[in-house]
Each structure stands twice: as C-alpha cells, then as structure tokens.
Amino acid sequence: MNKEVAFQVREKGKVFREVDVIGASAGANRMQQFKPYVIIPCNADIRLSAIADGANTDMSGTIRGYLASVI
C-alpha cells in the first residue's frame, strides 16, 4: 500500500503550502532529514497531511525541530 505525507506550512494570514512530500510504503518506518533546515517564520502553523491508497490505513507522524533566535 502506498502512502504520501505532505509537510505543510501556513504563514500568518495565508493558506497552507507544501514544503516537502514524503513517500512511504506499508510496514516501513521513514525519517526525513531536512538539511539544509526548513526555516519556519514566526507565528506560522505547521502540519503533516497524509493520503493513502487504501481504507483503514494507520499512520503517525512527529515533527522535531530547533527554536532559534535571529541575532
């Protein structure tokens, strides 16, 4: 079964846009490393949106990152 996960960002007052699309397959774990890092603007929302080609599909996702201050 094929799956697709979209990493999306919505800046304040705008709509969600795709930053990256990650393909996955049944029974496989996948970790996506963003290098160079994806910079998320202040007050933006982020989400993972998944689509699968079959019913009753379980998926889970985690977003990890760094909180930085621009000097």
PDB file of N, H, CA, C and O in Angstrom:
ATOM      1  N   MET A   1       0.837  -1.172   0.000  1.00  0.00           N
ATOM      2  CA  MET A   1       0.000   0.000   0.000  1.00  0.00           C
ATOM      3  C   MET A   1       0.889   1.245   0.000  1.00  0.00           C
ATOM      4  O   MET A   1       1.789   1.361   0.832  1.00  0.00           O
ATOM      5  N   ASN A   2       0.652   2.141  -0.895  1.00  0.00           N
ATOM      6  H   ASN A   2      -0.078   2.047  -1.571  1.00  0.00           H
ATOM      7  CA  ASN A   2       1.424   3.371  -0.980  1.00  0.00           C
ATOM      8  C   ASN A   2       0.779   4.480  -0.175  1.00  0.00           C
ATOM      9  O   ASN A   2      -0.444   4.595  -0.096  1.00  0.00           O
ATOM     10  N   LYS A   3       1.637   5.293   0.421  1.00  0.00           N
ATOM     11  H   LYS A   3       2.631   5.199   0.357  1.00  0.00           H
ATOM     12  CA  LYS A   3       1.177   6.418   1.235  1.00  0.00           C
ATOM     13  C   LYS A   3       2.016   7.633   0.875  1.00  0.00           C
ATOM     14  O   LYS A   3       3.146   7.512   0.402  1.00  0.00           O
ATOM     15  N   GLU A   4       1.448   8.787   1.106  1.00  0.00           N
ATOM     16  H   GLU A   4       0.530   8.884   1.491  1.00  0.00           H
ATOM     17  CA  GLU A   4       2.162  10.031   0.846  1.00  0.00           C
ATOM     18  C   GLU A   4       1.875  10.994   1.986  1.00  0.00           C
ATOM     19  O   GLU A   4       0.723  11.186   2.374  1.00  0.00           O
ATOM     20  N   VAL A   5       2.929  11.596   2.521  1.00  0.00           N
ATOM     21  H   VAL A   5       3.865  11.440   2.206  1.00  0.00           H
ATOM     22  CA  VAL A   5       2.793  12.544   3.620  1.00  0.00           C
ATOM     23  C   VAL A   5       3.319  13.889   3.146  1.00  0.00           C
ATOM     24  O   VAL A   5       4.436  13.987   2.637  1.00  0.00           O
ATOM     25  N   ALA A   6       2.505  14.924   3.319  1.00  0.00           N
ATOM     26  H   ALA A   6       1.598  14.844   3.733  1.00  0.00           H
ATOM     27  CA  ALA A   6       2.918  16.272   2.928  1.00  0.00           C
ATOM     28  C   ALA A   6       3.212  17.083   4.189  1.00  0.00           C
ATOM     29  O   ALA A   6       2.400  17.123   5.113  1.00  0.00           O
ATOM     30  N   PHE A   7       4.376  17.727   4.217  1.00  0.00           N
ATOM     31  H   PHE A   7       5.035  17.694   3.466  1.00  0.00           H
ATOM     32  CA  PHE A   7       4.746  18.643   5.291  1.00  0.00           C
ATOM     33  C   PHE A   7       4.353  20.037   4.803  1.00  0.00           C
ATOM     34  O   PHE A   7       4.855  20.509   3.784  1.00  0.00           O
ATOM     35  N   GLN A   8       3.445  20.695   5.543  1.00  0.00           N
ATOM     36  H   GLN A   8       3.037  20.311   6.371  1.00  0.00           H
ATOM     37  CA  GLN A   8       2.879  21.962   5.096  1.00  0.00           C
ATOM     38  C   GLN A   8       3.094  23.070   6.121  1.00  0.00           C
ATOM     39  O   GLN A   8       3.130  22.828   7.327  1.00  0.00           O
ATOM     40  N   VAL A   9       3.235  24.298   5.606  1.00  0.00           N
ATOM     41  H   VAL A   9       3.206  24.495   4.625  1.00  0.00           H
ATOM     42  CA  VAL A   9       3.434  25.482   6.440  1.00  0.00           C
ATOM     43  C   VAL A   9       2.402  26.535   6.031  1.00  0.00           C
ATOM     44  O   VAL A   9       2.153  26.744   4.844  1.00  0.00           O
ATOM     45  N   ARG A  10       1.804  27.198   7.032  1.00  0.00           N
ATOM     46  H   ARG A  10       2.007  27.029   7.996  1.00  0.00           H
ATOM     47  CA  ARG A  10       0.891  28.312   6.759  1.00  0.00           C
ATOM     48  C   ARG A  10       1.398  29.539   7.496  1.00  0.00           C
ATOM     49  O   ARG A  10       1.382  29.588   8.726  1.00  0.00           O
ATOM     50  N   GLU A  11       1.847  30.527   6.737  1.00  0.00           N
ATOM     51  H   GLU A  11       1.859  30.487   5.738  1.00  0.00           H
ATOM     52  CA  GLU A  11       2.262  31.778   7.351  1.00  0.00           C
ATOM     53  C   GLU A  11       1.033  32.565   7.779  1.00  0.00           C
ATOM     54  O   GLU A  11      -0.057  32.359   7.245  1.00  0.00           O
ATOM     55  N   LYS A  12       1.201  33.458   8.734  1.00  0.00           N
ATOM     56  H   LYS A  12       2.086  33.626   9.168  1.00  0.00           H
ATOM     57  CA  LYS A  12       0.095  34.225   9.295  1.00  0.00           C
ATOM     58  C   LYS A  12      -0.697  34.929   8.188  1.00  0.00           C
ATOM     59  O   LYS A  12      -0.135  35.684   7.394  1.00  0.00           O
ATOM     60  N   GLY A  13      -2.012  34.670   8.148  1.00  0.00           N
ATOM     61  H   GLY A  13      -2.468  34.056   8.793  1.00  0.00           H
ATOM     62  CA  GLY A  13      -2.888  35.294   7.182  1.00  0.00           C
ATOM     63  C   GLY A  13      -2.889  34.666   5.798  1.00  0.00           C
ATOM     64  O   GLY A  13      -3.509  35.210   4.885  1.00  0.00           O
ATOM     65  N   LYS A  14      -2.212  33.534   5.615  1.00  0.00           N
ATOM     66  H   LYS A  14      -1.708  33.092   6.357  1.00  0.00           H
ATOM     67  CA  LYS A  14      -2.130  32.891   4.301  1.00  0.00           C
ATOM     68  C   LYS A  14      -2.694  31.475   4.369  1.00  0.00           C
ATOM     69  O   LYS A  14      -3.274  31.085   5.382  1.00  0.00           O
ATOM     70  N   VAL A  15      -2.529  30.709   3.301  1.00  0.00           N
ATOM     71  H   VAL A  15      -2.059  31.026   2.478  1.00  0.00           H
ATOM     72  CA  VAL A  15      -3.007  29.327   3.246  1.00  0.00           C
ATOM     73  C   VAL A  15      -1.826  28.364   3.399  1.00  0.00           C
ATOM     74  O   VAL A  15      -0.669  28.755   3.240  1.00  0.00           O
ATOM     75  N   PHE A  16      -2.138  27.086   3.713  1.00  0.00           N
ATOM     76  H   PHE A  16      -3.077  26.769   3.842  1.00  0.00           H
ATOM     77  CA  PHE A  16      -1.087  26.076   3.833  1.00  0.00           C
ATOM     78  C   PHE A  16      -0.443  25.836   2.472  1.00  0.00           C
ATOM     79  O   PHE A  16      -1.140  25.771   1.460  1.00  0.00           O
ATOM     80  N   ARG A  17       0.884  25.703   2.443  1.00  0.00           N
ATOM     81  H   ARG A  17       1.450  25.755   3.266  1.00  0.00           H
ATOM     82  CA  ARG A  17       1.622  25.345   1.231  1.00  0.00           C
ATOM     83  C   ARG A  17       2.539  24.174   1.558  1.00  0.00           C
ATOM     84  O   ARG A  17       3.029  24.052   2.680  1.00  0.00           O
ATOM     85  N   GLU A  18       2.763  23.325   0.582  1.00  0.00           N
ATOM     86  H   GLU A  18       2.364  23.424  -0.330  1.00  0.00           H
ATOM     87  CA  GLU A  18       3.625  22.159   0.785  1.00  0.00           C
ATOM     88  C   GLU A  18       5.092  22.559   0.752  1.00  0.00           C
ATOM     89  O   GLU A  18       5.539  23.253  -0.161  1.00  0.00           O
ATOM     90  N   VAL A  19       5.833  22.113   1.756  1.00  0.00           N
ATOM     91  H   VAL A  19       5.469  21.549   2.498  1.00  0.00           H
ATOM     92  CA  VAL A  19       7.269  22.330   1.810  1.00  0.00           C
ATOM     93  C   VAL A  19       7.984  21.099   1.245  1.00  0.00           C
ATOM     94  O   VAL A  19       8.989  21.218   0.546  1.00  0.00           O
ATOM     95  N   ASP A  20       7.444  19.909   1.562  1.00  0.00           N
ATOM     96  H   ASP A  20       6.627  19.812   2.130  1.00  0.00           H
ATOM     97  CA  ASP A  20       8.041  18.663   1.090  1.00  0.00           C
ATOM     98  C   ASP A  20       6.973  17.582   1.078  1.00  0.00           C
ATOM     99  O   ASP A  20       6.039  17.614   1.880  1.00  0.00           O
ATOM    100  N   VAL A  21       7.112  16.620   0.163  1.00  0.00           N
ATOM    101  H   VAL A  21       7.870  16.593  -0.488  1.00  0.00           H
ATOM    102  CA  VAL A  21       6.231  15.452   0.106  1.00  0.00           C
ATOM    103  C   VAL A  21       7.105  14.225   0.310  1.00  0.00           C
ATOM    104  O   VAL A  21       8.126  14.060  -0.358  1.00  0.00           O
ATOM    105  N   ILE A  22       6.694  13.362   1.241  1.00  0.00           N
ATOM    106  H   ILE A  22       5.864  13.496   1.783  1.00  0.00           H
ATOM    107  CA  ILE A  22       7.473  12.189   1.627  1.00  0.00           C
ATOM    108  C   ILE A  22       6.671  10.943   1.265  1.00  0.00           C
ATOM    109  O   ILE A  22       5.530  10.792   1.702  1.00  0.00           O
ATOM    110  N   GLY A  23       7.254  10.059   0.478  1.00  0.00           N
ATOM    111  H   GLY A  23       8.181  10.182   0.123  1.00  0.00           H
ATOM    112  CA  GLY A  23       6.606   8.806   0.123  1.00  0.00           C
ATOM    113  C   GLY A  23       6.884   7.744   1.180  1.00  0.00           C
ATOM    114  O   GLY A  23       7.951   7.739   1.794  1.00  0.00           O
ATOM    115  N   ALA A  24       5.934   6.853   1.391  1.00  0.00           N
ATOM    116  H   ALA A  24       5.067   6.856   0.892  1.00  0.00           H
ATOM    117  CA  ALA A  24       6.100   5.775   2.371  1.00  0.00           C
ATOM    118  C   ALA A  24       5.459   4.510   1.817  1.00  0.00           C
ATOM    119  O   ALA A  24       4.656   4.570   0.886  1.00  0.00           O
ATOM    120  N   SER A  25       5.813   3.372   2.386  1.00  0.00           N
ATOM    121  H   SER A  25       6.465   3.323   3.143  1.00  0.00           H
ATOM    122  CA  SER A  25       5.209   2.107   1.989  1.00  0.00           C
ATOM    123  C   SER A  25       4.768   1.351   3.233  1.00  0.00           C
ATOM    124  O   SER A  25       5.172   1.679   4.349  1.00  0.00           O
ATOM    125  N   ALA A  26       3.937   0.339   3.030  1.00  0.00           N
ATOM    126  H   ALA A  26       3.608   0.073   2.124  1.00  0.00           H
ATOM    127  CA  ALA A  26       3.363  -0.420   4.141  1.00  0.00           C
ATOM    128  C   ALA A  26       4.446  -1.077   4.986  1.00  0.00           C
ATOM    129  O   ALA A  26       5.386  -1.669   4.457  1.00  0.00           O
ATOM    130  N   GLY A  27       4.306  -0.968   6.297  1.00  0.00           N
ATOM    131  H   GLY A  27       3.542  -0.487   6.727  1.00  0.00           H
ATOM    132  CA  GLY A  27       5.211  -1.636   7.216  1.00  0.00           C
ATOM    133  C   GLY A  27       6.590  -1.030   7.324  1.00  0.00           C
ATOM    134  O   GLY A  27       7.478  -1.635   7.925  1.00  0.00           O
ATOM    135  N   ALA A  28       6.800   0.147   6.762  1.00  0.00           N
ATOM    136  H   ALA A  28       6.079   0.639   6.274  1.00  0.00           H
ATOM    137  CA  ALA A  28       8.134   0.749   6.777  1.00  0.00           C
ATOM    138  C   ALA A  28       8.144   2.022   7.612  1.00  0.00           C
ATOM    139  O   ALA A  28       7.210   2.822   7.560  1.00  0.00           O
ATOM    140  N   ASN A  29       9.205   2.196   8.376  1.00  0.00           N
ATOM    141  H   ASN A  29       9.964   1.546   8.418  1.00  0.00           H
ATOM    142  CA  ASN A  29       9.403   3.444   9.109  1.00  0.00           C
ATOM    143  C   ASN A  29      10.290   4.340   8.264  1.00  0.00           C
ATOM    144  O   ASN A  29      11.213   3.866   7.601  1.00  0.00           O
ATOM    145  N   ARG A  30      10.013   5.619   8.289  1.00  0.00           N
ATOM    146  H   ARG A  30       9.264   6.004   8.828  1.00  0.00           H
ATOM    147  CA  ARG A  30      10.794   6.549   7.474  1.00  0.00           C
ATOM    148  C   ARG A  30      11.074   7.805   8.266  1.00  0.00           C
ATOM    149  O   ARG A  30      10.184   8.332   8.933  1.00  0.00           O
ATOM    150  N   MET A  31      12.300   8.290   8.201  1.00  0.00           N
ATOM    151  H   MET A  31      13.023   7.862   7.660  1.00  0.00           H
ATOM    152  CA  MET A  31      12.662   9.548   8.841  1.00  0.00           C
ATOM    153  C   MET A  31      13.208  10.478   7.767  1.00  0.00           C
ATOM    154  O   MET A  31      14.130  10.119   7.035  1.00  0.00           O
ATOM    155  N   GLN A  32      12.639  11.662   7.678  1.00  0.00           N
ATOM    156  H   GLN A  32      11.890  11.953   8.273  1.00  0.00           H
ATOM    157  CA  GLN A  32      13.073  12.649   6.697  1.00  0.00           C
ATOM    158  C   GLN A  32      13.939  13.696   7.395  1.00  0.00           C
ATOM    159  O   GLN A  32      13.495  14.341   8.345  1.00  0.00           O
ATOM    160  N   GLN A  33      15.151  13.861   6.930  1.00  0.00           N
ATOM    161  H   GLN A  33      15.512  13.337   6.158  1.00  0.00           H
ATOM    162  CA  GLN A  33      16.062  14.863   7.486  1.00  0.00           C
ATOM    163  C   GLN A  33      16.087  16.050   6.537  1.00  0.00           C
ATOM    164  O   GLN A  33      16.394  15.902   5.354  1.00  0.00           O
ATOM    165  N   PHE A  34      15.766  17.219   7.053  1.00  0.00           N
ATOM    166  H   PHE A  34      15.517  17.340   8.014  1.00  0.00           H
ATOM    167  CA  PHE A  34      15.787  18.428   6.236  1.00  0.00           C
ATOM    168  C   PHE A  34      17.117  19.136   6.428  1.00  0.00           C
ATOM    169  O   PHE A  34      17.325  19.827   7.425  1.00  0.00           O
ATOM    170  N   LYS A  35      18.007  18.960   5.478  1.00  0.00           N
ATOM    171  H   LYS A  35      17.839  18.398   4.668  1.00  0.00           H
ATOM    172  CA  LYS A  35      19.295  19.652   5.500  1.00  0.00           C
ATOM    173  C   LYS A  35      19.540  20.168   4.100  1.00  0.00           C
ATOM    174  O   LYS A  35      19.694  19.350   3.193  1.00  0.00           O
ATOM    175  N   PRO A  36      19.586  21.442   3.865  1.00  0.00           N
ATOM    176  CA  PRO A  36      19.549  22.491   4.886  1.00  0.00           C
ATOM    177  C   PRO A  36      18.189  22.519   5.572  1.00  0.00           C
ATOM    178  O   PRO A  36      17.188  22.063   5.018  1.00  0.00           O
ATOM    179  N   TYR A  37      18.169  23.053   6.770  1.00  0.00           N
ATOM    180  H   TYR A  37      18.982  23.423   7.220  1.00  0.00           H
ATOM    181  CA  TYR A  37      16.961  23.073   7.578  1.00  0.00           C
ATOM    182  C   TYR A  37      15.865  23.913   6.935  1.00  0.00           C
ATOM    183  O   TYR A  37      16.141  24.875   6.218  1.00  0.00           O
ATOM    184  N   VAL A  38      14.628  23.537   7.200  1.00  0.00           N
ATOM    185  H   VAL A  38      14.404  22.755   7.782  1.00  0.00           H
ATOM    186  CA  VAL A  38      13.479  24.331   6.765  1.00  0.00           C
ATOM    187  C   VAL A  38      13.251  25.392   7.834  1.00  0.00           C
ATOM    188  O   VAL A  38      13.089  25.062   9.008  1.00  0.00           O
ATOM    189  N   ILE A  39      13.239  26.644   7.445  1.00  0.00           N
ATOM    190  H   ILE A  39      13.371  26.913   6.490  1.00  0.00           H
ATOM    191  CA  ILE A  39      13.025  27.735   8.396  1.00  0.00           C
ATOM    192  C   ILE A  39      11.550  28.102   8.383  1.00  0.00           C
ATOM    193  O   ILE A  39      10.995  28.468   7.346  1.00  0.00           O
ATOM    194  N   ILE A  40      10.923  27.999   9.551  1.00  0.00           N
ATOM    195  H   ILE A  40      11.374  27.703  10.393  1.00  0.00           H
ATOM    196  CA  ILE A  40       9.511  28.318   9.701  1.00  0.00           C
ATOM    197  C   ILE A  40       9.409  29.747  10.243  1.00  0.00           C
ATOM    198  O   ILE A  40       9.966  30.038  11.302  1.00  0.00           O
ATOM    199  N   PRO A  41       8.711  30.640   9.540  1.00  0.00           N
ATOM    200  CA  PRO A  41       8.590  32.022  10.007  1.00  0.00           C
ATOM    201  C   PRO A  41       7.836  32.125  11.336  1.00  0.00           C
ATOM    202  O   PRO A  41       7.072  31.231  11.699  1.00  0.00           O
ATOM    203  N   CYS A  42       8.059  33.205  12.038  1.00  0.00           N
ATOM    204  H   CYS A  42       8.679  33.932  11.743  1.00  0.00           H
ATOM    205  CA  CYS A  42       7.387  33.477  13.301  1.00  0.00           C
ATOM    206  C   CYS A  42       5.867  33.490  13.098  1.00  0.00           C
ATOM    207  O   CYS A  42       5.381  33.997  12.088  1.00  0.00           O
ATOM    208  N   ASN A  43       5.123  32.936  14.052  1.00  0.00           N
ATOM    209  H   ASN A  43       5.518  32.524  14.873  1.00  0.00           H
ATOM    210  CA  ASN A  43       3.657  32.880  14.046  1.00  0.00           C
ATOM    211  C   ASN A  43       3.077  32.056  12.899  1.00  0.00           C
ATOM    212  O   ASN A  43       1.936  32.288  12.499  1.00  0.00           O
ATOM    213  N   ALA A  44       3.829  31.105  12.364  1.00  0.00           N
ATOM    214  H   ALA A  44       4.756  30.916  12.689  1.00  0.00           H
ATOM    215  CA  ALA A  44       3.335  30.229  11.306  1.00  0.00           C
ATOM    216  C   ALA A  44       2.831  28.921  11.921  1.00  0.00           C
ATOM    217  O   ALA A  44       3.258  28.525  13.006  1.00  0.00           O
ATOM    218  N   ASP A  45       1.926  28.268  11.216  1.00  0.00           N
ATOM    219  H   ASP A  45       1.580  28.590  10.335  1.00  0.00           H
ATOM    220  CA  ASP A  45       1.414  26.955  11.614  1.00  0.00           C
ATOM    221  C   ASP A  45       2.060  25.905  10.730  1.00  0.00           C
ATOM    222  O   ASP A  45       2.379  26.173   9.572  1.00  0.00           O
ATOM    223  N   ILE A  46       2.259  24.691  11.281  1.00  0.00           N
ATOM    224  H   ILE A  46       2.000  24.474  12.223  1.00  0.00           H
ATOM    225  CA  ILE A  46       2.793  23.575  10.507  1.00  0.00           C
ATOM    226  C   ILE A  46       1.908  22.364  10.726  1.00  0.00           C
ATOM    227  O   ILE A  46       1.259  22.230  11.763  1.00  0.00           O
ATOM    228  N   ARG A  47       1.888  21.465   9.716  1.00  0.00           N
ATOM    229  H   ARG A  47       2.415  21.573   8.873  1.00  0.00           H
ATOM    230  CA  ARG A  47       1.109  20.235   9.856  1.00  0.00           C
ATOM    231  C   ARG A  47       1.634  19.175   8.907  1.00  0.00           C
ATOM    232  O   ARG A  47       2.319  19.472   7.928  1.00  0.00           O
ATOM    233  N   LEU A  48       1.295  17.930   9.221  1.00  0.00           N
ATOM    234  H   LEU A  48       0.738  17.689  10.016  1.00  0.00           H
ATOM    235  CA  LEU A  48       1.534  16.796   8.340  1.00  0.00           C
ATOM    236  C   LEU A  48       0.168  16.347   7.832  1.00  0.00           C
ATOM    237  O   LEU A  48      -0.762  16.168   8.618  1.00  0.00           O
ATOM    238  N   SER A  49       0.049  16.167   6.530  1.00  0.00           N
ATOM    239  H   SER A  49       0.805  16.312   5.891  1.00  0.00           H
ATOM    240  CA  SER A  49      -1.203  15.730   5.918  1.00  0.00           C
ATOM    241  C   SER A  49      -0.899  14.454   5.134  1.00  0.00           C
ATOM    242  O   SER A  49       0.009  14.439   4.304  1.00  0.00           O
ATOM    243  N   ALA A  50      -1.658  13.379   5.394  1.00  0.00           N
ATOM    244  H   ALA A  50      -2.396  13.391   6.068  1.00  0.00           H
ATOM    245  CA  ALA A  50      -1.357  12.082   4.777  1.00  0.00           C
ATOM    246  C   ALA A  50      -2.481  11.612   3.873  1.00  0.00           C
ATOM    247  O   ALA A  50      -3.659  11.862   4.127  1.00  0.00           O
ATOM    248  N   ILE A  51      -2.081  10.916   2.801  1.00  0.00           N
ATOM    249  H   ILE A  51      -1.124  10.713   2.595  1.00  0.00           H
ATOM    250  CA  ILE A  51      -3.022  10.295   1.869  1.00  0.00           C
ATOM    251  C   ILE A  51      -2.547   8.862   1.650  1.00  0.00           C
ATOM    252  O   ILE A  51      -1.356   8.621   1.457  1.00  0.00           O
ATOM    253  N   ALA A  52      -3.490   7.906   1.681  1.00  0.00           N
ATOM    254  H   ALA A  52      -4.458   8.102   1.838  1.00  0.00           H
ATOM    255  CA  ALA A  52      -3.158   6.501   1.424  1.00  0.00           C
ATOM    256  C   ALA A  52      -4.068   5.974   0.320  1.00  0.00           C
ATOM    257  O   ALA A  52      -5.157   6.503   0.097  1.00  0.00           O
ATOM    258  N   ASP A  53      -3.614   4.930  -0.369  1.00  0.00           N
ATOM    259  H   ASP A  53      -2.729   4.501  -0.188  1.00  0.00           H
ATOM    260  CA  ASP A  53      -4.418   4.377  -1.461  1.00  0.00           C
ATOM    261  C   ASP A  53      -5.314   3.220  -1.013  1.00  0.00           C
ATOM    262  O   ASP A  53      -5.783   2.446  -1.848  1.00  0.00           O
ATOM    263  N   GLY A  54      -5.552   3.098   0.271  1.00  0.00           N
ATOM    264  H   GLY A  54      -5.171   3.727   0.948  1.00  0.00           H
ATOM    265  CA  GLY A  54      -6.432   2.051   0.779  1.00  0.00           C
ATOM    266  C   GLY A  54      -7.176   2.505   2.019  1.00  0.00           C
ATOM    267  O   GLY A  54      -6.803   3.486   2.662  1.00  0.00           O
ATOM    268  N   ALA A  55      -8.243   1.772   2.349  1.00  0.00           N
ATOM    269  H   ALA A  55      -8.546   0.975   1.826  1.00  0.00           H
ATOM    270  CA  ALA A  55      -9.029   2.099   3.532  1.00  0.00           C
ATOM    271  C   ALA A  55      -8.376   1.511   4.781  1.00  0.00           C
ATOM    272  O   ALA A  55      -7.525   0.626   4.686  1.00  0.00           O
ATOM    273  N   ASN A  56      -8.779   2.005   5.951  1.00  0.00           N
ATOM    274  H   ASN A  56      -9.470   2.724   6.029  1.00  0.00           H
ATOM    275  CA  ASN A  56      -8.306   1.504   7.242  1.00  0.00           C
ATOM    276  C   ASN A  56      -6.785   1.519   7.356  1.00  0.00           C
ATOM    277  O   ASN A  56      -6.184   0.542   7.804  1.00  0.00           O
ATOM    278  N   THR A  57      -6.173   2.604   6.959  1.00  0.00           N
ATOM    279  H   THR A  57      -6.661   3.398   6.595  1.00  0.00           H
ATOM    280  CA  THR A  57      -4.719   2.744   6.998  1.00  0.00           C
ATOM    281  C   THR A  57      -4.321   3.562   8.217  1.00  0.00           C
ATOM    282  O   THR A  57      -4.821   4.670   8.413  1.00  0.00           O
ATOM    283  N   ASP A  58      -3.427   3.023   9.037  1.00  0.00           N
ATOM    284  H   ASP A  58      -3.022   2.123   8.878  1.00  0.00           H
ATOM    285  CA  ASP A  58      -2.921   3.747  10.200  1.00  0.00           C
ATOM    286  C   ASP A  58      -1.597   4.410   9.848  1.00  0.00           C
ATOM    287  O   ASP A  58      -0.720   3.807   9.229  1.00  0.00           O
ATOM    288  N   MET A  59      -1.479   5.661  10.259  1.00  0.00           N
ATOM    289  H   MET A  59      -2.192   6.150  10.762  1.00  0.00           H
ATOM    290  CA  MET A  59      -0.220   6.382  10.071  1.00  0.00           C
ATOM    291  C   MET A  59       0.007   7.265  11.284  1.00  0.00           C
ATOM    292  O   MET A  59      -0.945   7.675  11.948  1.00  0.00           O
ATOM    293  N   SER A  60       1.247   7.553  11.569  1.00  0.00           N
ATOM    294  H   SER A  60       2.021   7.219  11.030  1.00  0.00           H
ATOM    295  CA  SER A  60       1.560   8.500  12.641  1.00  0.00           C
ATOM    296  C   SER A  60       2.769   9.314  12.202  1.00  0.00           C
ATOM    297  O   SER A  60       3.571   8.864  11.383  1.00  0.00           O
ATOM    298  N   GLY A  61       2.889  10.508  12.752  1.00  0.00           N
ATOM    299  H   GLY A  61       2.237  10.873  13.417  1.00  0.00           H
ATOM    300  CA  GLY A  61       3.997  11.363  12.372  1.00  0.00           C
ATOM    301  C   GLY A  61       4.429  12.239  13.532  1.00  0.00           C
ATOM    302  O   GLY A  61       3.641  12.536  14.430  1.00  0.00           O
ATOM    303  N   THR A  62       5.662  12.642  13.505  1.00  0.00           N
ATOM    304  H   THR A  62       6.302  12.401  12.775  1.00  0.00           H
ATOM    305  CA  THR A  62       6.238  13.507  14.528  1.00  0.00           C
ATOM    306  C   THR A  62       7.062  14.579  13.836  1.00  0.00           C
ATOM    307  O   THR A  62       7.756  14.306  12.856  1.00  0.00           O
ATOM    308  N   ILE A  63       6.983  15.794  14.349  1.00  0.00           N
ATOM    309  H   ILE A  63       6.420  16.016  15.145  1.00  0.00           H
ATOM    310  CA  ILE A  63       7.800  16.885  13.838  1.00  0.00           C
ATOM    311  C   ILE A  63       8.726  17.326  14.963  1.00  0.00           C
ATOM    312  O   ILE A  63       8.274  17.666  16.056  1.00  0.00           O
ATOM    313  N   ARG A  64      10.024  17.316  14.686  1.00  0.00           N
ATOM    314  H   ARG A  64      10.392  17.039  13.798  1.00  0.00           H
ATOM    315  CA  ARG A  64      11.013  17.782  15.663  1.00  0.00           C
ATOM    316  C   ARG A  64      11.802  18.918  15.039  1.00  0.00           C
ATOM    317  O   ARG A  64      12.021  18.944  13.828  1.00  0.00           O
ATOM    318  N   GLY A  65      12.228  19.856  15.873  1.00  0.00           N
ATOM    319  H   GLY A  65      12.050  19.835  16.857  1.00  0.00           H
ATOM    320  CA  GLY A  65      12.993  20.968  15.334  1.00  0.00           C
ATOM    321  C   GLY A  65      13.732  21.721  16.412  1.00  0.00           C
ATOM    322  O   GLY A  65      13.821  21.281  17.558  1.00  0.00           O
ATOM    323  N   TYR A  66      14.257  22.854  16.026  1.00  0.00           N
ATOM    324  H   TYR A  66      14.185  23.211  15.095  1.00  0.00           H
ATOM    325  CA  TYR A  66      15.025  23.708  16.911  1.00  0.00           C
ATOM    326  C   TYR A  66      14.358  25.070  16.999  1.00  0.00           C
ATOM    327  O   TYR A  66      13.833  25.576  16.007  1.00  0.00           O
ATOM    328  N   LEU A  67      14.377  25.659  18.181  1.00  0.00           N
ATOM    329  H   LEU A  67      14.803  25.247  18.987  1.00  0.00           H
ATOM    330  CA  LEU A  67      13.873  27.005  18.375  1.00  0.00           C
ATOM    331  C   LEU A  67      15.086  27.942  18.395  1.00  0.00           C
ATOM    332  O   LEU A  67      15.960  27.822  19.254  1.00  0.00           O
ATOM    333  N   ALA A  68      15.125  28.867  17.448  1.00  0.00           N
ATOM    334  H   ALA A  68      14.415  28.964  16.750  1.00  0.00           H
ATOM    335  CA  ALA A  68      16.296  29.733  17.331  1.00  0.00           C
ATOM    336  C   ALA A  68      15.870  31.196  17.344  1.00  0.00           C
ATOM    337  O   ALA A  68      14.749  31.532  16.963  1.00  0.00           O
ATOM    338  N   SER A  69      16.751  32.030  17.772  1.00  0.00           N
ATOM    339  H   SER A  69      17.661  31.757  18.081  1.00  0.00           H
ATOM    340  CA  SER A  69      16.544  33.463  17.767  1.00  0.00           C
ATOM    341  C   SER A  69      17.541  34.087  16.807  1.00  0.00           C
ATOM    342  O   SER A  69      18.733  33.783  16.851  1.00  0.00           O
ATOM    343  N   VAL A  70      17.045  34.969  15.934  1.00  0.00           N
ATOM    344  H   VAL A  70      16.077  35.216  15.899  1.00  0.00           H
ATOM    345  CA  VAL A  70      17.922  35.626  14.973  1.00  0.00           C
ATOM    346  C   VAL A  70      18.569  36.819  15.670  1.00  0.00           C
ATOM    347  O   VAL A  70      17.888  37.660  16.256  1.00  0.00           O
ATOM    348  N   ILE A  71      19.878  36.873  15.596  1.00  0.00           N
ATOM    349  H   ILE A  71      20.432  36.190  15.121  1.00  0.00           H
ATOM    350  CA  ILE A  71      20.618  37.954  16.276  1.00  0.00           C
ATOM    351  C   ILE A  71      21.010  39.012  15.272  1.00  0.00           C
ATOM    352  O   ILE A  71      21.639  40.006  15.636  1.00  0.00           O
TER     353      ILE A  71
END
